[in-house]
């Protein structure tokens, strides 16, 4: 959060945010070294909690009330 730079972006049609986490994270790798992955509740599907740890990042995500 020091630079507030956009490090990855994907334009999609009718694809939920949660399904894009891998692509967005992989798109940022090589550009930045991140210790944490910050995400809102749209990224809370269960598989997304383990993915950042596999990449050496701490997942910091909101969880939706109905999840």
N, C-alpha and C positions, 0 to 999 in steps of 0.2 A: 504494500500500500504506500510505499514511499514515493513512487513516481506517478502513480495513478494512470499508468499507460495501459492501453488495450493491447494485450499480448496474443490474443487469438480471437478470430471471428469467423462465423459461417453463416451464410444466408441460406435459409431453407423454406420449403413450402410444406405446411401441415406435418411437421415433425416436432414432437414434444421436446422441451429443453433437456429433460433427463436423459433422453436417448443420445444427445449430442455431447455429453460430458467427455467421453473418451476422445472424440475427434478434436474437441476444443483443447483438451489438455495436451494431446499429442502435437497439435499445431503450435502450442507455446513452447514445447520442449526444444531445446537448441537455441531459443531466443533469450530465455530467462531461466534462472535457477530459483525455483520456488520451494519454500519450506512448508507452506500452507496452501490449501486450495479452498478459497472462499466461495460459497454458493448459496443461493436462496432456496426456498422450499420446492421450487420447480425441479430441482436436481436431486430430490430425496429418495428415488427408488433404491431399494436395498443394495443392488450391485454397485451403486455409485459410492457407497461408504467404504468398500474395500479397495476400490481402484486407486484412489490417491495414495494409500499406504503402500501399495505395490510399487509405486513410483517414488517412494521416499518422502511423501508429503503428508502433513496432518490434515485430515478433512475437517473443515469448519462449515457445517451446513445447518440451515434451519430445517425443521421438520414440520410438514403440514399437519394441521389439526386432525384431519381425517385419514392420516396414513397409518 
